[in-house]
Amino acid sequence: MLVVNWFNTIKSTHIYLVDELKKGNISKPTLIGADFQTDGIGSRGNLWEGKVGNLFFSFCVEEKHLPKDLQLASISIYFAYLMKEVLSSYGSKTWLKWPNDFYIKNKKIGGVITTKVGDKIVSSMGINIIDAPQNFDVLDIYVEPKKLVSDFLEIMKKNISWKQVFSKYKIEFQNSKEYFFHLGGELKSLSQAKLCEDGSIELEKRRVYSLR
């Protein structure tokens, strides 16, 4: 049973949840959502900006409650793809740029960060629904943030296997080859990247994982 707490305003759903887990104040699977966050965390520790009406939420689950074939390296992509499937069911053309960024055409509209705290997996998502900073874009449909979270939780309950998700994701991965990603502070092209079965990539004789 997932405990859901929704705030009007919060510094960061991700920071709040991680801090509460470390303090031992949360032991059950928990979701923290907010209408607005003042200091959201994006990939590589960047600030994730947004206004009321955009989506901000974080949740934690134990690994044992996830599909048996889902490896730690695959989790970020897994959660992102489940949300992408929800968005697709509404008619959105959202696609996933490796490893876990939501895109509309050639612009980012959101993303996922995932970390581990003790025996808990913490995943946080942000999606621009009504407003976006410069050089970003918004979702191509409108949906209430709480409705989006509710439908995401419903698809999570289905415990869809990683194998099922990966069979679709590996086809969509071809879109990522036109783009770049950050690796060790450097911008790297995905054009020559090879997608591995666990969602990691092989690039320049290195194995790169998506968990972050």
Secondary structure per residue as TSV (DSSP state, phi and psi in degrees):
chain	resnum	aa	ss	phi	psi
A	1	M	-	360.0	122.1
A	2	L	-	-87.8	129.8
A	3	V	E	-87.4	127.7
A	4	V	E	-114.9	125.3
A	5	N	E	-123.8	124.1
A	6	W	E	-118.0	127.5
A	7	F	E	-107.2	151.6
A	8	N	E	-69.4	-48.5
A	9	T	E	-140.1	141.5
A	10	I	E	-150.4	154.2
A	11	K	S	-62.7	-53.1
A	12	S	-	-161.8	126.9
A	13	T	H	-62.3	-35.9
A	14	H	H	-67.7	-50.1
A	15	I	H	-61.7	-43.3
A	16	Y	H	-59.5	-49.1
A	17	L	H	-66.0	-44.4
A	18	V	H	-61.7	-44.4
A	19	D	H	-62.4	-43.3
A	20	E	H	-66.0	-35.4
A	21	L	H	-66.4	-44.0
A	22	K	H	-66.2	-30.8
A	23	K	H	-79.2	-10.9
A	24	G	T	81.2	15.4
A	25	N	-	-84.4	-12.6
A	26	I	-	-126.6	128.1
A	27	S	-	-125.8	-23.6
A	28	K	S	-92.8	159.9
A	29	P	-	-54.7	127.8
A	30	T	E	-138.8	144.0
A	31	L	E	-121.6	131.8
A	32	I	E	-116.0	119.7
A	33	G	E	-121.7	165.8
A	34	A	E	-154.0	146.9
A	35	D	E	-71.0	-30.7
A	36	F	E	-154.3	140.2
A	37	Q	E	-125.7	139.3
A	38	T	S	-86.1	-27.2
A	39	D	S	-138.9	59.7
A	40	G	E	-64.7	148.5
A	41	I	E	-102.2	127.5
A	42	G	-	-105.9	-168.1
A	43	S	G	-66.0	148.5
A	44	R	G	58.5	25.4
A	45	G	G	78.9	7.6
A	46	N	-	-72.0	160.2
A	47	L	E	-75.7	132.7
A	48	W	E	-104.5	107.8
A	49	E	-	-84.4	161.9
A	50	G	-	174.4	163.7
A	51	K	-	-118.1	168.5
A	52	V	T	-55.4	131.5
A	53	G	T	110.6	-20.0
A	54	N	S	-83.4	172.2
A	55	L	E	-101.5	128.2
A	56	F	E	-139.4	115.4
A	57	F	E	-158.1	156.4
A	58	S	E	-137.2	150.8
A	59	F	E	-147.2	158.9
A	60	C	E	-130.0	141.2
A	61	V	E	-142.1	159.1
A	62	E	E	-86.0	146.7
A	63	E	G	-55.2	-36.8
A	64	K	G	-64.0	-17.5
A	65	H	G	-91.7	-1.2
A	66	L	S	-95.5	165.7
A	67	P	-	-53.7	142.9
A	68	K	T	-59.8	-31.8
A	69	D	T	-92.3	8.0
A	70	L	-	-90.2	113.5
A	71	Q	-	-88.3	160.0
A	72	L	G	-55.9	-38.9
A	73	A	G	-65.6	-19.1
A	74	S	G	-98.1	-10.6
A	75	I	H	-63.0	-42.8
A	76	S	H	-60.9	-45.8
A	77	I	H	-64.2	-40.9
A	78	Y	H	-57.3	-52.5
A	79	F	H	-63.9	-41.1
A	80	A	H	-61.8	-40.8
A	81	Y	H	-69.9	-34.6
A	82	L	H	-61.1	-43.1
A	83	M	H	-66.1	-38.6
A	84	K	H	-60.4	-38.9
A	85	E	H	-64.4	-38.7
A	86	V	H	-62.5	-47.7
A	87	L	H	-61.0	-40.0
A	88	S	H	-63.0	-34.6
A	89	S	H	-65.9	-21.5
A	90	Y	T	-87.2	-9.1
A	91	G	T	103.5	5.9
A	92	S	-	-72.8	150.4
A	93	K	-	-99.6	22.0
A	94	T	-	-57.4	138.7
A	95	W	E	-132.8	165.4
A	96	L	E	-105.4	120.0
A	97	K	E	-87.8	135.0
A	98	W	T	-58.4	135.2
A	99	P	T	-95.8	-28.6
A	100	N	T	-154.2	40.9
A	101	D	E	-108.0	135.8
A	102	F	E	-86.3	129.8
A	103	Y	E	-126.4	146.1
A	104	I	E	-116.6	117.3
A	105	K	T	55.1	-115.1
A	106	N	T	-112.0	21.2
A	107	K	E	-128.0	141.3
A	108	K	E	-74.3	136.3
A	109	I	E	-118.7	-7.1
A	110	G	E	175.3	-176.3
A	111	G	E	-169.2	178.1
A	112	V	E	-130.9	137.1
A	113	I	E	-122.5	141.8
A	114	T	E	-135.8	137.7
A	115	T	E	-143.7	172.7
A	116	K	E	-121.0	131.9
A	117	V	E	-126.2	106.7
A	118	G	T	63.3	-125.9
A	119	D	T	-96.5	12.5
A	120	K	E	-107.1	140.0
A	121	I	E	-95.6	125.5
A	122	V	E	-110.7	123.4
A	123	S	E	-125.4	136.7
A	124	S	E	-127.5	138.8
A	125	M	E	-128.2	142.7
A	126	G	E	-134.7	133.5
A	127	I	E	-136.9	131.6
A	128	N	-	-77.5	107.3
A	129	I	S	-94.5	-42.0
A	130	I	S	-123.4	-14.1
A	131	D	-	-148.2	145.4
A	132	A	-	-143.1	145.7
A	133	P	-	-66.9	170.7
A	134	Q	T	-58.6	139.0
A	135	N	T	76.2	2.0
A	136	F	-	-111.9	177.9
A	137	D	-	-137.9	176.9
A	138	V	-	-112.5	162.8
A	139	L	-	-56.4	144.8
A	140	D	S	-83.2	4.4
A	141	I	S	-137.8	168.2
A	142	Y	-	-110.2	133.8
A	143	V	-	-147.2	140.1
A	144	E	-	-61.8	134.8
A	145	P	H	-53.1	-44.2
A	146	K	H	-67.0	-33.2
A	147	K	H	-66.3	-41.4
A	148	L	H	-62.6	-43.6
A	149	V	H	-64.1	-43.6
A	150	S	H	-59.3	-44.0
A	151	D	H	-71.2	-32.5
A	152	F	H	-63.4	-42.7
A	153	L	H	-64.8	-33.6
A	154	E	H	-66.9	-41.3
A	155	I	H	-71.7	-29.5
A	156	M	H	-63.7	-36.1
A	157	K	H	-62.2	-23.6
A	158	K	T	-71.6	-14.5
A	159	N	T	53.0	46.1
A	160	I	-	-60.7	136.2
A	161	S	-	-70.3	154.8
A	162	W	H	-61.6	-36.7
A	163	K	H	-56.9	-43.4
A	164	Q	H	-65.5	-45.0
A	165	V	H	-63.8	-45.9
A	166	F	H	-64.8	-34.1
A	167	S	H	-60.4	-30.1
A	168	K	H	-88.8	-40.8
A	169	Y	H	-62.7	-37.3
A	170	K	H	-66.1	-25.5
A	171	I	H	-74.3	-44.7
A	172	E	H	-68.5	-23.9
A	173	F	G	-56.6	-27.1
A	174	Q	G	-58.0	-30.4
A	175	N	G	-64.5	-31.0
A	176	S	G	-68.8	-20.8
A	177	K	G	-67.7	-10.7
A	178	E	G	-88.8	-0.5
A	179	Y	S	-119.9	-179.6
A	180	F	E	-122.9	164.7
A	181	F	E	-146.7	164.4
A	182	H	E	-92.7	132.8
A	183	L	E	-138.2	111.9
A	184	G	T	57.7	36.8
A	185	G	T	84.1	-2.7
A	186	E	E	-109.8	149.1
A	187	L	E	-89.8	121.4
A	188	K	E	-117.5	140.1
A	189	S	E	-78.0	142.7
A	190	L	-	-92.4	4.2
A	191	S	T	-60.0	-34.4
A	192	Q	T	-105.5	10.3
A	193	A	-	-74.0	140.2
A	194	K	E	-109.2	124.6
A	195	L	E	-79.6	129.2
A	196	C	-	-96.6	165.6
A	197	E	T	-61.7	-24.6
A	198	D	T	-94.3	7.3
A	199	G	S	92.2	-8.5
A	200	S	-	-76.7	172.7
A	201	I	E	-126.4	155.3
A	202	E	E	-105.7	124.8
A	203	L	E	-149.6	128.0
A	204	E	T	52.9	43.6
A	205	K	T	63.1	23.2
A	206	R	E	-123.2	151.2
A	207	R	E	-101.1	123.7
A	208	V	E	-118.4	130.4
A	209	Y	-	-106.6	157.4
A	210	S	-	-92.7	-14.0
A	211	L	-	-64.4	123.7
A	212	R	-	-158.3	360.0
